[in-house]
Amino acid sequence: MDLGIKGKRAIVCASSKGLGRGCAEALAGAGCDLVLNARGSEALEQTGKEIREKFGVEVVTVAADITTEEGRAAVLEAAGDIDILVNNAGGPPPGMWSDWDREDFIKALDANMLAPIAMMKALLPKMIDNGWGRVVNITSQSVKSPIGVLGLSNSARAGLTGYVAGTSRQVAGSGVNINNLLPGIHATDRAVSLDTGAAAAQGISIDEMKEQRSKTIPSGRYGTAAEFGATCAFLCSQHAAFIVGQNILHDGGAVNATL
């Protein structure tokens, strides 16, 4: 399927690996030029090189922490005119309600709510002027079905969801679409980290933990970054022009809900 976005320019945050890289590769496959961001320069440069060679698109890399004001300024300065924004940042650490203090919540809000809002505020005006734009925020299935040990993530991402619910409807008439993509468990470093912690807590192996968690997913397996990226690219496409302010689960059916 031709997604109709060849030649568009996209920022993909936290895109040196995992779900962010999956989104970057899918957009590159659709013909988009890319501005890639991550904190670690070595992995970022390698990802940029591989995507350039595989897809033949322009790739600009900016090593910076997108959750900071300075990091965002560096990415925006290098980016130029942008048609597509994919907001992404690593999730806060797991724990229990009794573990978290105010500063923990501030850090979570900065990374997973306020940073994506700041990026949208910076880029939406030009998208509106151009009469076309796409924003996809990578959030979490926990927005629909809270995960107890991820209370920091539940809170921050729910706040972003509320912001998008209103803002997306204010800009849709200008040809700018904002949606959220909610991953469940995917085979990424984040899953390995969570599996490792959970396995240690239960005194079992990581493989046993993965098997245990896979059984909670109707599809019977973890998702892949490529599958996730393809869904992201579709939401950025000309075919998604009538999808506005939605929270789209990508979880293999793990959230058991009618709506």
C-alpha positions in Angstrom: 0.0 0.0 0.0 1.3 3.5 -0.9 1.0 5.5 2.3 1.2 8.8 0.4 3.9 10.3 2.6 6.9 10.0 0.3 9.1 13.1 0.8 7.6 14.0 4.1 9.9 14.9 6.9 9.5 13.1 10.3 11.0 13.4 13.8 11.1 10.1 15.6 12.2 10.5 19.2 14.1 7.8 21.1 14.6 6.0 17.9 18.0 4.3 18.1 16.4 1.0 19.0 13.2 -0.7 20.1 9.8 0.7 19.2 11.2 4.0 18.1 13.5 2.4 15.6 10.6 0.3 14.4 8.7 3.4 13.6 11.7 5.1 12.0 12.3 2.2 9.7 8.6 2.0 8.7 8.5 5.7 7.9 11.7 5.4 5.9 10.2 2.5 4.0 7.4 4.8 3.1 9.8 7.3 1.7 10.0 9.8 4.6 13.2 11.7 5.4 14.0 11.4 9.1 15.4 13.3 12.1 16.3 10.6 14.6 17.0 11.3 18.3 18.3 9.3 21.2 20.6 9.9 24.2 23.4 7.5 23.2 25.3 8.7 20.1 26.9 5.4 19.2 23.7 3.4 18.8 22.0 6.4 17.2 24.7 6.9 14.6 24.7 3.2 13.8 20.9 3.2 13.4 21.0 6.3 11.2 23.7 4.7 8.9 21.7 1.5 8.6 18.5 3.2 7.7 20.2 5.5 5.1 21.8 2.5 3.4 18.7 0.4 3.4 16.1 2.9 2.4 18.0 5.7 0.6 16.4 8.5 2.6 17.9 11.5 4.3 18.6 10.8 8.0 19.7 13.5 10.4 20.8 12.3 13.9 20.7 14.4 17.0 22.1 12.8 20.2 20.2 14.6 23.0 17.8 13.9 25.9 14.4 14.8 24.5 13.0 15.0 28.0 15.0 18.2 28.7 14.5 21.7 27.3 18.0 21.7 25.9 17.6 18.4 24.2 14.4 19.4 22.6 15.9 22.7 21.4 18.8 20.8 19.8 16.4 18.4 17.9 14.1 21.2 16.7 17.1 23.3 15.5 18.4 20.5 13.4 15.0 19.4 12.2 13.8 22.3 10.0 10.2 22.0 8.7 8.5 18.9 10.0 5.4 17.1 8.7 5.4 14.1 11.1 6.2 13.9 14.8 6.5 10.6 16.7 6.8 11.3 20.4 8.6 8.6 22.4 10.6 8.3 25.6 11.6 5.5 27.9 9.2 4.7 30.7 9.8 5.3 34.4 11.1 2.5 36.6 8.6 0.1 38.1 7.9 0.0 41.8 5.1 0.2 44.4 2.9 3.1 45.4 4.9 3.5 48.7 8.2 3.9 46.8 7.4 7.1 44.9 7.8 10.7 46.2 6.9 14.0 44.5 10.2 14.2 42.7 9.6 10.7 41.1 6.3 11.9 39.7 7.9 15.2 38.4 10.5 13.2 36.5 7.8 10.9 35.1 5.7 13.9 34.0 8.6 15.6 32.4 9.5 12.6 30.4 6.2 11.1 29.4 3.7 14.0 29.5 5.4 17.4 29.4 8.1 16.6 26.8 5.7 15.4 24.2 3.4 18.3 24.8 6.3 20.7 24.4 7.2 19.0 21.1 3.7 19.3 19.9 3.4 23.0 20.9 6.6 23.7 18.9 5.6 21.9 15.7 1.8 22.2 15.5 1.7 25.8 14.3 3.7 25.1 11.1 1.7 22.0 10.5 -1.5 24.0 10.8 -0.1 26.6 8.4 0.8 23.9 5.9 -2.6 22.3 6.2 -1.2 18.9 6.9 0.5 17.1 9.8 0.6 13.9 11.8 1.5 13.3 15.4 1.7 9.8 17.0 2.5 9.6 20.7 3.8 6.3 21.9 2.2 5.8 25.3 1.2 2.4 26.9 -1.5 -0.2 27.2 -1.5 1.0 30.9 -3.6 4.0 29.8 -6.5 1.6 29.2 -5.6 -1.0 31.8 -3.4 0.3 34.6 -0.4 -1.8 35.7 0.2 -1.6 39.4 3.9 -1.7 39.4 4.0 1.0 36.7 2.1 3.7 38.6 4.5 6.4 37.5 3.9 5.5 33.9 0.1 5.1 34.4 -0.1 8.6 35.8 2.1 10.5 33.3 0.7 8.8 30.2 -2.9 9.3 31.3 -2.2 13.0 31.6 -0.8 13.1 28.1 -3.9 11.2 26.9 -6.2 13.8 28.4 -4.2 16.6 26.7 -4.4 14.9 23.3 -8.1 14.2 23.6 -8.8 18.0 23.6 -6.0 19.3 21.4 -6.5 16.7 18.6 -10.0 18.0 18.1 -8.9 21.6 18.0 -6.4 21.0 15.2 -8.1 18.3 13.1 -9.9 20.9 10.9 -6.5 22.2 9.8 -5.5 18.8 8.4 -3.4 17.8 11.5 -4.1 14.5 13.1 -2.9 13.5 16.6 -3.3 10.0 17.9 -1.8 7.8 20.5 -0.4 4.3 19.9 -0.5 2.1 23.0 2.0 -0.8 23.1 1.6 -3.9 25.1 4.5 -6.2 25.6 7.0 -6.2 22.7 10.3 -7.9 22.3 12.5 -4.8 23.2 15.0 -3.9 25.8 12.2 -2.5 27.9 10.6 -6.0 28.0 13.9 -7.6 28.9 14.3 -5.2 31.8 10.9 -5.8 33.1 11.2 -9.5 32.7 14.5 -9.5 34.5 13.1 -7.7 37.5 10.0 -9.8 37.7 11.9 -13.1 37.3 14.3 -12.1 40.1 11.3 -11.3 42.3 9.7 -14.6 41.7 12.9 -16.6 41.7 12.5 -18.0 38.2 14.5 -17.7 35.0 14.0 -14.9 32.4 12.8 -17.5 29.9 10.2 -18.8 32.4 9.1 -15.2 33.0 8.7 -14.5 29.3 6.7 -17.7 28.9 4.5 -16.7 31.8 3.8 -13.3 30.4 3.2 -14.6 26.9 0.4 -16.7 28.2 -1.4 -13.4 29.3 -1.5 -12.3 25.7 -4.2 -13.9 23.5 -1.8 -13.8 20.5 0.5 -16.0 22.6 3.7 -14.0 22.0 5.4 -10.7 22.3 4.9 -8.1 19.6 7.7 -7.0 17.3 9.1 -3.5 16.7 8.4 -4.0 13.0 4.7 -4.6 13.5 4.5 -1.6 15.8 6.3 0.6 13.3 4.0 -0.4 10.5 1.0 0.6 12.6 2.6 3.9 13.4 3.4 4.6 9.7 -0.2 3.9 8.8 -1.4 6.4 11.4 0.9 8.9 9.7 -0.4 8.1 6.2 -2.9 9.8 3.9 -5.2 6.9 4.7 -5.5 7.9 8.4 -6.9 11.4 7.7 -10.2 10.6 9.5 -8.6 9.1 12.6 -8.5 11.8 15.3 -7.7 11.7 19.0 -7.7 7.9 19.3 -5.9 5.5 21.6 -5.0 2.5 19.6 -3.9 -0.6 21.4 -1.1 -2.7 19.9 -1.0 -5.4 22.5 -2.0 -8.7 20.9 -5.4 -8.6 22.7 -3.9 -8.4 26.2 -6.3 -5.6 27.4 -9.6 -7.4 27.9 -12.2 -4.7 27.1 -15.1 -4.2 24.8 -14.2 -0.5 24.1 
